[in-house]
């Protein structure tokens, strides 16, 4: 495949797979921001994801878009496994295949958005905040070093364990858009049943073919790559 890529219809949506040059990487606390030339890929909607093909690994890794400056796609990664470590070790001039955008993102037609994130769940929030024209944010991290990532949302309210980010939720939180570990999302859902929640699950394809991301939600099974990753209960 050349760098022009090709557009394909996946799960009823158009996506593109393209070989993208690496522009650079930079540390953000324990995380790494990987910056790619955008090529002909569309940035999509906040909360959608892209499949990044890590060097030397068979399966790609699903990553939500963190920032989308002109001509770039930037992804915030936590180097916790061989695939993410390989992506974080990329150097300028290398290239990787990227497929996307995929899945369903956040509904931006909200009146009083409040962004809530835990840990690496901060990844889609800078792009989401930009798309909303700014929004208040609550962020929770496991340590002060992890909380360095809060600089990506400089006006956010931040807590570090043992305090929980859900402790910061106001009595009337408005329209909550959240991303983070499952226990945090469950806690947010209990407090704000209509919150938009970006869930995580292992994905091998990203477009519904492998059924690797099937999760149970309210007595039924859904493929997060098709019906999610952002899910919202009925009001």
VEXKE-571861 format. One record per residue (C-alpha): x, y, z; residue in three letters; residue number from 1. Coordinates in pm, 1 decimal. Example, Ala and Ser with C-alpha at 12.3 -4.5 7.8 and 13.67 -1.06 7.14 Angstrom:
# residues 2
[[1230.0; -450.0; 780.0]; 'ALA'; 1]
[[1367.0; -106.0; 714.0]; 'SER'; 2]
//
This chain:
# residues 235
[[0.0; 0.0; 0.0]; 'UNK'; 1]
[[138.3; 339.8; -90.7]; 'UNK'; 2]
[[101.2; 652.5; 115.9]; 'UNK'; 3]
[[-207.8; 761.0; -77.1]; 'UNK'; 4]
[[-393.6; 475.3; 92.8]; 'UNK'; 5]
[[-739.4; 361.2; 1.1]; 'UNK'; 6]
[[-1090.3; 425.0; 131.5]; 'UNK'; 7]
[[-1294.4; 125.4; 240.3]; 'UNK'; 8]
[[-1641.6; 86.3; 389.9]; 'UNK'; 9]
[[-1623.2; -79.6; 731.8]; 'UNK'; 10]
[[-1928.4; -130.0; 948.6]; 'UNK'; 11]
[[-2126.6; 100.7; 720.2]; 'UNK'; 12]
[[-1869.8; 381.9; 752.5]; 'UNK'; 13]
[[-1587.1; 501.3; 535.7]; 'UNK'; 14]
[[-1236.0; 463.1; 671.7]; 'UNK'; 15]
[[-892.3; 478.9; 516.6]; 'UNK'; 16]
[[-576.9; 276.0; 569.7]; 'UNK'; 17]
[[-258.6; 463.6; 495.6]; 'UNK'; 18]
[[113.1; 450.0; 561.1]; 'UNK'; 19]
[[191.0; 757.8; 770.0]; 'UNK'; 20]
[[532.2; 904.5; 852.3]; 'UNK'; 21]
[[622.9; 959.6; 1216.4]; 'UNK'; 22]
[[685.6; 1326.7; 1295.2]; 'UNK'; 23]
[[804.9; 1273.1; 1649.6]; 'UNK'; 24]
[[733.3; 1148.2; 2000.0]; 'UNK'; 25]
[[742.2; 1329.8; 2332.1]; 'UNK'; 26]
[[704.1; 1217.6; 2693.9]; 'UNK'; 27]
[[397.7; 1331.2; 2887.5]; 'UNK'; 28]
[[467.3; 1202.8; 3236.3]; 'UNK'; 29]
[[483.1; 822.3; 3198.6]; 'UNK'; 30]
[[287.8; 841.6; 2873.2]; 'UNK'; 31]
[[411.0; 915.4; 2520.7]; 'UNK'; 32]
[[253.3; 1145.2; 2263.9]; 'UNK'; 33]
[[311.0; 995.8; 1917.7]; 'UNK'; 34]
[[275.5; 1249.9; 1637.1]; 'UNK'; 35]
[[206.0; 1132.7; 1281.0]; 'UNK'; 36]
[[169.5; 1310.5; 950.2]; 'UNK'; 37]
[[-205.2; 1304.4; 879.5]; 'UNK'; 38]
[[-171.7; 1217.3; 512.9]; 'UNK'; 39]
[[-520.3; 1178.9; 365.5]; 'UNK'; 40]
[[-681.5; 1044.4; 681.3]; 'UNK'; 41]
[[-977.5; 1229.2; 827.5]; 'UNK'; 42]
[[-950.0; 1309.8; 1197.7]; 'UNK'; 43]
[[-1308.9; 1196.4; 1255.5]; 'UNK'; 44]
[[-1509.1; 1278.6; 1567.7]; 'UNK'; 45]
[[-1370.4; 1284.4; 1922.0]; 'UNK'; 46]
[[-1404.2; 940.3; 2078.6]; 'UNK'; 47]
[[-1360.6; 752.2; 1752.5]; 'UNK'; 48]
[[-1042.9; 549.4; 1721.9]; 'UNK'; 49]
[[-770.2; 442.8; 1479.7]; 'UNK'; 50]
[[-592.1; 109.0; 1446.6]; 'UNK'; 51]
[[-215.8; 165.3; 1465.3]; 'UNK'; 52]
[[7.6; -114.6; 1334.7]; 'UNK'; 53]
[[299.1; -148.4; 1573.6]; 'UNK'; 54]
[[635.4; -247.0; 1421.6]; 'UNK'; 55]
[[706.7; -617.2; 1462.4]; 'UNK'; 56]
[[360.1; -695.8; 1602.6]; 'UNK'; 57]
[[90.2; -899.2; 1428.1]; 'UNK'; 58]
[[-216.9; -719.0; 1560.8]; 'UNK'; 59]
[[-275.2; -343.2; 1544.8]; 'UNK'; 60]
[[-365.0; -141.9; 1854.4]; 'UNK'; 61]
[[-682.3; 72.6; 1885.7]; 'UNK'; 62]
[[-605.2; 429.6; 1989.5]; 'UNK'; 63]
[[-829.7; 731.9; 2030.2]; 'UNK'; 64]
[[-712.3; 1057.4; 1879.6]; 'UNK'; 65]
[[-563.9; 1298.6; 2133.9]; 'UNK'; 66]
[[-486.8; 1602.2; 1919.7]; 'UNK'; 67]
[[-541.3; 1696.7; 1557.5]; 'UNK'; 68]
[[-334.0; 2003.2; 1469.6]; 'UNK'; 69]
[[-309.8; 2097.3; 1102.9]; 'UNK'; 70]
[[-160.5; 1812.2; 903.4]; 'UNK'; 71]
[[-110.6; 1585.9; 1207.0]; 'UNK'; 72]
[[-269.0; 1310.2; 1411.9]; 'UNK'; 73]
[[-138.9; 1275.1; 1768.7]; 'UNK'; 74]
[[-202.4; 977.4; 1996.6]; 'UNK'; 75]
[[-132.7; 955.4; 2369.7]; 'UNK'; 76]
[[-7.5; 605.7; 2456.4]; 'UNK'; 77]
[[67.2; 422.4; 2778.9]; 'UNK'; 78]
[[365.4; 190.2; 2707.6]; 'UNK'; 79]
[[240.8; -108.1; 2907.9]; 'UNK'; 80]
[[285.7; -393.4; 2657.8]; 'UNK'; 81]
[[505.4; -490.6; 2362.5]; 'UNK'; 82]
[[275.4; -327.2; 2108.4]; 'UNK'; 83]
[[242.5; 7.7; 2282.2]; 'UNK'; 84]
[[612.3; 6.7; 2371.7]; 'UNK'; 85]
[[698.5; -47.2; 2003.4]; 'UNK'; 86]
[[475.4; 244.6; 1905.4]; 'UNK'; 87]
[[627.3; 469.3; 2171.9]; 'UNK'; 88]
[[977.0; 380.7; 2047.4]; 'UNK'; 89]
[[905.3; 505.2; 1693.5]; 'UNK'; 90]
[[1148.5; 760.7; 1556.7]; 'UNK'; 91]
[[1098.7; 1047.0; 1310.9]; 'UNK'; 92]
[[1126.8; 918.2; 956.2]; 'UNK'; 93]
[[975.6; 578.5; 1030.7]; 'UNK'; 94]
[[626.6; 503.5; 900.4]; 'UNK'; 95]
[[337.4; 290.1; 1020.6]; 'UNK'; 96]
[[5.1; 187.0; 872.6]; 'UNK'; 97]
[[-299.0; 349.2; 1031.5]; 'UNK'; 98]
[[-666.2; 260.8; 970.9]; 'UNK'; 99]
[[-950.7; 493.5; 1064.0]; 'UNK'; 100]
[[-1144.6; 672.0; 1183.9]; 'UNK'; 101]
[[-1354.9; 389.0; 1327.6]; 'UNK'; 102]
[[-1642.6; 345.2; 1570.1]; 'UNK'; 103]
[[-1883.7; 592.5; 1725.2]; 'UNK'; 104]
[[-1754.7; 899.2; 1904.7]; 'UNK'; 105]
[[-1907.1; 1144.5; 2148.8]; 'UNK'; 106]
[[-2227.7; 1333.1; 2071.8]; 'UNK'; 107]
[[-2117.3; 1696.2; 2065.0]; 'UNK'; 108]
[[-2470.2; 1840.8; 2065.6]; 'UNK'; 109]
[[-2472.9; 1887.1; 2442.5]; 'UNK'; 110]
[[-2561.6; 2205.6; 2628.7]; 'UNK'; 111]
[[-2344.8; 2175.7; 2941.4]; 'UNK'; 112]
[[-2050.2; 1943.3; 2872.5]; 'UNK'; 113]
[[-1833.8; 1820.5; 3158.6]; 'UNK'; 114]
[[-1532.6; 1605.9; 3068.6]; 'UNK'; 115]
[[-1433.8; 1334.0; 3316.9]; 'UNK'; 116]
[[-1127.0; 1113.9; 3270.3]; 'UNK'; 117]
[[-912.5; 873.6; 3467.4]; 'UNK'; 118]
[[-551.5; 783.4; 3382.0]; 'UNK'; 119]
[[-490.5; 720.4; 3014.5]; 'UNK'; 120]
[[-859.7; 796.9; 2967.3]; 'UNK'; 121]
[[-740.5; 1154.0; 2925.2]; 'UNK'; 122]
[[-626.9; 1056.3; 2573.2]; 'UNK'; 123]
[[-937.2; 1167.3; 2375.8]; 'UNK'; 124]
[[-1013.7; 1468.3; 2595.7]; 'UNK'; 125]
[[-790.7; 1737.4; 2438.6]; 'UNK'; 126]
[[-941.5; 1674.4; 2094.6]; 'UNK'; 127]
[[-1290.2; 1658.6; 2249.2]; 'UNK'; 128]
[[-1239.5; 1985.6; 2438.1]; 'UNK'; 129]
[[-1118.1; 2152.9; 2118.9]; 'UNK'; 130]
[[-1419.3; 2027.4; 1922.4]; 'UNK'; 131]
[[-1654.2; 2159.5; 2190.3]; 'UNK'; 132]
[[-1485.6; 2499.2; 2190.8]; 'UNK'; 133]
[[-1370.1; 2441.6; 2546.8]; 'UNK'; 134]
[[-1531.1; 2261.1; 2840.1]; 'UNK'; 135]
[[-1460.3; 2211.2; 3211.0]; 'UNK'; 136]
[[-1275.9; 1888.5; 3291.3]; 'UNK'; 137]
[[-1219.8; 1664.5; 3593.7]; 'UNK'; 138]
[[-914.6; 1436.2; 3584.4]; 'UNK'; 139]
[[-798.6; 1159.6; 3816.5]; 'UNK'; 140]
[[-456.7; 989.3; 3821.0]; 'UNK'; 141]
[[-279.7; 721.3; 4020.8]; 'UNK'; 142]
[[27.9; 931.1; 4097.1]; 'UNK'; 143]
[[174.2; 1279.5; 4064.0]; 'UNK'; 144]
[[387.2; 1159.9; 3773.8]; 'UNK'; 145]
[[80.3; 1034.3; 3585.9]; 'UNK'; 146]
[[-88.4; 1365.9; 3664.2]; 'UNK'; 147]
[[175.1; 1538.9; 3448.5]; 'UNK'; 148]
[[-60.4; 1452.9; 3160.9]; 'UNK'; 149]
[[-304.2; 1712.1; 3296.0]; 'UNK'; 150]
[[-99.2; 1974.2; 3110.1]; 'UNK'; 151]
[[-283.7; 1859.3; 2798.4]; 'UNK'; 152]
[[-595.8; 2013.7; 2959.0]; 'UNK'; 153]
[[-439.4; 2299.5; 3155.7]; 'UNK'; 154]
[[-762.3; 2431.6; 3310.2]; 'UNK'; 155]
[[-881.5; 2094.6; 3441.5]; 'UNK'; 156]
[[-942.9; 2011.4; 3807.1]; 'UNK'; 157]
[[-709.5; 1726.5; 3906.9]; 'UNK'; 158]
[[-699.9; 1468.5; 4186.6]; 'UNK'; 159]
[[-451.1; 1193.0; 4262.1]; 'UNK'; 160]
[[-522.7; 863.5; 4438.8]; 'UNK'; 161]
[[-642.1; 788.8; 4699.8]; 'UNK'; 162]
[[-891.8; 1059.7; 4602.3]; 'UNK'; 163]
[[-1125.1; 957.1; 4319.5]; 'UNK'; 164]
[[-1224.3; 1174.0; 4028.5]; 'UNK'; 165]
[[-1592.0; 1094.5; 4095.3]; 'UNK'; 166]
[[-1556.8; 1286.8; 4423.7]; 'UNK'; 167]
[[-1528.9; 1602.0; 4213.7]; 'UNK'; 168]
[[-1862.0; 1552.1; 4037.2]; 'UNK'; 169]
[[-2095.9; 1838.1; 4129.4]; 'UNK'; 170]
[[-2453.5; 1782.6; 4243.9]; 'UNK'; 171]
[[-2575.7; 1885.5; 3899.2]; 'UNK'; 172]
[[-2296.2; 1778.2; 3662.2]; 'UNK'; 173]
[[-2471.5; 1861.1; 3336.4]; 'UNK'; 174]
[[-2377.4; 1654.1; 3032.6]; 'UNK'; 175]
[[-2094.9; 1420.3; 3133.1]; 'UNK'; 176]
[[-1857.6; 1279.8; 2869.6]; 'UNK'; 177]
[[-1617.5; 1032.2; 3027.4]; 'UNK'; 178]
[[-1330.7; 799.7; 2947.6]; 'UNK'; 179]
[[-1124.5; 586.6; 3183.8]; 'UNK'; 180]
[[-1094.4; 248.4; 3354.4]; 'UNK'; 181]
[[-1409.4; 39.2; 3388.1]; 'UNK'; 182]
[[-1453.5; 90.0; 3765.9]; 'UNK'; 183]
[[-1445.7; 466.3; 3713.1]; 'UNK'; 184]
[[-1697.3; 446.5; 3429.2]; 'UNK'; 185]
[[-1927.1; 228.4; 3641.2]; 'UNK'; 186]
[[-1908.0; 485.0; 3920.7]; 'UNK'; 187]
[[-1981.5; 772.5; 3680.6]; 'UNK'; 188]
[[-2270.8; 578.4; 3531.3]; 'UNK'; 189]
[[-2418.0; 520.5; 3878.6]; 'UNK'; 190]
[[-2404.1; 893.0; 3952.4]; 'UNK'; 191]
[[-2500.0; 1017.3; 3605.0]; 'UNK'; 192]
[[-2705.4; 748.0; 3420.8]; 'UNK'; 193]
[[-2716.9; 951.6; 3097.8]; 'UNK'; 194]
[[-2342.1; 1009.7; 3078.4]; 'UNK'; 195]
[[-2162.3; 933.4; 2753.7]; 'UNK'; 196]
[[-1899.0; 673.0; 2838.7]; 'UNK'; 197]
[[-1605.2; 565.8; 2622.7]; 'UNK'; 198]
[[-1536.8; 199.4; 2704.2]; 'UNK'; 199]
[[-1228.5; -9.0; 2630.1]; 'UNK'; 200]
[[-1191.2; -369.0; 2513.2]; 'UNK'; 201]
[[-929.0; -569.8; 2321.5]; 'UNK'; 202]
[[-969.3; -529.1; 1945.6]; 'UNK'; 203]
[[-803.8; -722.6; 1667.4]; 'UNK'; 204]
[[-973.0; -568.5; 1363.8]; 'UNK'; 205]
[[-1161.9; -254.7; 1469.8]; 'UNK'; 206]
[[-1458.6; -301.5; 1234.4]; 'UNK'; 207]
[[-1670.9; -584.0; 1372.2]; 'UNK'; 208]
[[-1526.5; -890.4; 1201.2]; 'UNK'; 209]
[[-1341.3; -1059.5; 1486.6]; 'UNK'; 210]
[[-1591.8; -1012.9; 1773.3]; 'UNK'; 211]
[[-1297.0; -965.0; 2006.9]; 'UNK'; 212]
[[-1443.8; -651.4; 2165.7]; 'UNK'; 213]
[[-1786.0; -789.2; 2257.0]; 'UNK'; 214]
[[-1904.2; -670.5; 2598.8]; 'UNK'; 215]
[[-2229.5; -717.5; 2789.6]; 'UNK'; 216]
[[-2434.5; -405.0; 2837.8]; 'UNK'; 217]
[[-2774.0; -418.3; 3008.7]; 'UNK'; 218]
[[-2845.8; -779.2; 2918.1]; 'UNK'; 219]
[[-2727.6; -766.0; 2559.0]; 'UNK'; 220]
[[-2393.3; -802.9; 2386.9]; 'UNK'; 221]
[[-2246.4; -525.2; 2177.5]; 'UNK'; 222]
[[-1933.2; -488.5; 1967.7]; 'UNK'; 223]
[[-1758.4; -181.1; 2100.4]; 'UNK'; 224]
[[-1586.9; -115.4; 1769.1]; 'UNK'; 225]
[[-1925.9; -82.7; 1593.8]; 'UNK'; 226]
[[-2176.8; 35.8; 1855.0]; 'UNK'; 227]
[[-1911.5; 209.7; 2066.1]; 'UNK'; 228]
[[-1662.5; 278.9; 2194.8]; 'UNK'; 229]
[[-1884.2; 561.7; 2326.2]; 'UNK'; 230]
[[-2209.7; 428.4; 2470.6]; 'UNK'; 231]
[[-2492.8; 615.2; 2636.1]; 'UNK'; 232]
[[-2796.6; 484.8; 2822.5]; 'UNK'; 233]
[[-3135.4; 610.2; 2716.1]; 'UNK'; 234]
[[-3245.8; 919.0; 2905.0]; 'UNK'; 235]
//
